[in-house]
Amino acid sequence: MNTQPLANDSCLPITAILLTYNEEANIEKCMQSICDWVGEIFLVDSGSTDRTLEIAKKYQARVVYHSFETHTRQWSWALENLPCQYEWVFCLDADQRVTADLRGELRSLFTQNSKKLKSVDGFYIKRRQIFRGRWIRYGGFYPKYLLKLFRRDKVILDVQDLGQHHFYVHGVVGKLKNDIVEDNQKEGDIAFWIQKHNQYAILQASEEFSRRLNHHPWPISPKLFGYPDQRMVWLRRYWYRLPLFIRPFIYFIYRYFLRLGFLDGKQGFIFHFLHGLWYPLLIDIHLDKLPKEG
């Protein structure tokens, strides 16, 4: 592990990396949750025109510009090119923040549990999704485990992930007990959420089309009872076999009724309807056109 000096004695040997583009509504809370305990912060920006960079620099973040193609390619560039001091990297989205309990757990892990730290290459962390002020606790949406903390030289990304990015580690991974909170303040305007997911739907349809043709195999082996990402790959392979235009309704019924999504209240209904029915239906509409367009 790198032994270069930390920013101060209370900091952990972790490099935090964030991707940004016009995130002034979110970046302050994210920075406040990490600025006093990680060794360094890099912000990879793709041309923000608001106060994002001004706010980030207030917290001593090192800002680097790189033009954006996809989230996966942006993360891949960051991990390959940033001059990180430390072996461990913590990759966060600008609308995510670290809870006090997770901060304490990480401090204990890095200062008192060196045996556990040496035995793994990455850690899954639970995401607590907030939508328009409501914690989405049901519908199978919590806990959602994301690989966020890992050794930089052990992580891989699949550049064919066109919509959402996923980090993968070929090695031993562990799970942490506490949460990160994802709360995108820009989603108070529902038009922003719809526009964003409309763009994602096009990319997700293209990715599924390529994988259906086996042009781009999965980077990890699918396992129903494996790590969270192995289970995700296993489920997506079966999802691809379901009939278009029917599977979104099956998924919504499963989430909203069988997994008790209705307990998330009014905002939960909006979220589960849009994310669990409207969004996968939109993917199917785009996917249905692709074979005809060659």
N, C-alpha and C positions, 0 to 999 in steps of 0.2 A: 504494500500500500504506500502511496505517495506520502512522504514525510515533510513536504513543504509547510511553512508556518501557516496557521489559520488566521482568518481575519481578526479574531480575538480569542481569548482563552475559552470562552463559552461556546464557540462555534464547533460544529461537527465536520469531519472531513468528507463533506458532500458538496457536489456541484449541482445547483438547481438550474434547470434550463426551461425557458418559456418561449413559445411562439406568439407573436402579436401582430395584429393589424387593427388599428383604431379601437383600442380596448380601454379607453379612459374610464368607462363605466365600471370596469371590473378590476383593473390592474392594481389599484391601491390596496384593496382587501387581500389580494393574493400576496403582494409584497409584504404587507404587515405581518402575514402569517409565517413568513420564512426568513425575513431579513436579519433577525438577531440570533439565528442558530445554524444556518448553513454557511459553509466556508466561503462560497462565492456564488454569484448569480449572473447568468448570461441570459440576455433577452435577444432573440433572433427576430428582427422586425422586417416586414415586407413592404414598408412604405407608409407608415401611419402619418396621417395629417392632423390628428387631434392632439391631445395632451398626453398620450401614452408614454412617449419617450421622456418627457419632462418629469412625469410622476416616477417612472422607473429609475431615472438617474438620481432622484431624491433619496432612493434607498440603495445607492451605490451599485446598481446593476450595470454590468458591462454590456453595451448595446452594439449589436452587429447587424448589418443589413444583408439580406439575401432575398432575391426575387422568389416569389411563390409559384409553385407548380401544383403540387398536391401536398396534403399534410404529411403523408408518408415520406415523400421526397424531401420535404423541408426538415423533418426530424432526422432523416438519414444524413443530410448534409451537415446538420448541427453536430451530430454525434461523431462524424468523421473529421470535422474541420475545426471545431472550437478548441482553443488551447486550454482545456480543462486541467486544473491542478490535481484533481482527486480521482481515485478509481471509481468511487460510487457516484452515480448521477441520479438526480430526482427530476423527472420530466413532468411538468405541470402544464395544464391549460390555463390561460389567463383568467378564466371564470371559476377556477378552483382555488380553494384555500385549505390549509392544514389546520385541523382542530388542535386545541391545547392538549387533549389526551393523546393524540397521535404524536405530537411534538415531544411529549414526555416519554412515550414508548420508544421513539427513535433515540432519544438521548440515553435512555437506559440500555438499549441495544448496542449502541456504539461505544459506550463507556464502561459497561458492566458485563456484557455478554459476548465477549470476543470469540468464544468457542462457537456459538450459533452463527455469528457473523461470518466466520471463516468457512463454515460448512455449506453456505448457500451462495448462489449467484444473482438472485433477485428476490423481490418481495411483492406479493399482491397486497393491495390496499383497498378497503371497502370505499365505494363512492356513495355518498348521500346526495341524491338528486333533488334539487329544489326547483320547482316550476311555478312561476308567478306567485312566489311567496309560500308555496305549499311543499312540504317534504313528501315525496312520492314513496311511501313505505310499502305499498302492496303491489299486486299485479306481477309479482316476481321481479320487481325492479330494485329491491333492497333485500339483502346485500348484493351489490354488483361488484365483483372483484376485478380490479385493473392492475396490470403490471406497471408500476410507476417508479420503483426504486431498484436499481440493478448495477452490476459492474459494467462499466462502459465497454470493455473488450469482450463481453459475453452476449450482448444483446444483438438481435438481428431484426430487421424490418422487411416486410414483403412489399416491394415497390409496386406490386400489382393491387395493393389495397388502395382503391381509388377514392372511396368515400371516407370512411373512418380509418384512422391508423391503428395498428396494433403492434405492441412490442412483444417479442418472443425471446426466450432464453433457452438455449440448449444446455441444460444443467439442472442442478437442484434449486428449487424455488420454495419459499416459505410464504406464510400469510401473517400479516399484522392484524392486531385486534381492533384498532381504531380507524377513524374515518378521515377521508377528505370530503369537503363539501363542494358540490358543483352548483353554482347559483348565478346564471347568466342574467345580469341586470337588463341587458338589451332585449330579453325575451318578454319583458313587460308589454312590449309592442308585439302582439301576436303576428303581425305582418312580417316582422323580422324572422321569427321562427319558421313561418311557412315558406318564405323566400329561401332561407338557408336549406331547409330540407327538400325543397324542390330541386335545388342544385345537387344536393347529395343523392337524390333519387336517380338522377341521370347517370351519375358516376357509379352508383351501386348497381344499376342495371347493366352497365358496360362490364363491370367486374364479374358479375354473375354469369353473363353471357360467355366471357372468356373462360371462366372456370368450368362451365358446363361442357365446353369443347375441349377441356383438359389442356388448354394452351398454357395455363399458369397453375401448376400444382400447389397445394398448400405447403407452407414451410415447416409445419410440424405434423406429427401423426395424430389423427383423430382418435379420441378415447372418451367414451361416455363418463367413465369414472376417473379420468385423469385430472390434470391441472385445469383451472377454469378456461384457459384458451384452447386446450385440447378438446374439452367438452363443447365449446363454442363451435369449433370446426366440425366436430361430429354432428352437431345439431344442424348446422348450415348445410351440410351435405344432404341430409334428409329433407330439409326445407326446400332445396332445389328440386326435389323429386315430386313435390306436391303440385297440383294443378294451379296454374295462374288464375287469378281473380277469385278463387275459392279460398286459398290459403290465408289471405288477409283476414277474412271473416272468422276462420277457424282460430287464428292467432288472437284476435280481439276477444272472442268468446272465452278462450282459455285465460287470457290475462284479466279481463274485467270481471268475469263471473267465477271461474274455477280458482284463480289466484287472488280473488277478493279485491280486485282493483276498485270496486265500487266504494270501498271503505276510505278511499282517498278524497272523497267529497267532490265538490263542484269543479275545482281546478284539476283534481285527479281525473274526473271524467273527460275534461277537455284534453288533458295530456294523453290518457290511454286511447281515446278516440283518434286523435291526430297521429300519435306515434305508433299505436298498435293496429290501426286500420287504414287511415288515410295515407300514411307514408308508405307502408308496404304495397298498398293498392297502386299508388303512383309509380313505384318501382316496377310493378307488373305491367302497367300501361307502357312504360318506356321499354321494358324488356320484350314485350310482345311485338314491338316494331322492329327490333334489331335483326332478326333473321330475314325479314322482307327487305331490309335495307342492305343486306349482305355484309 
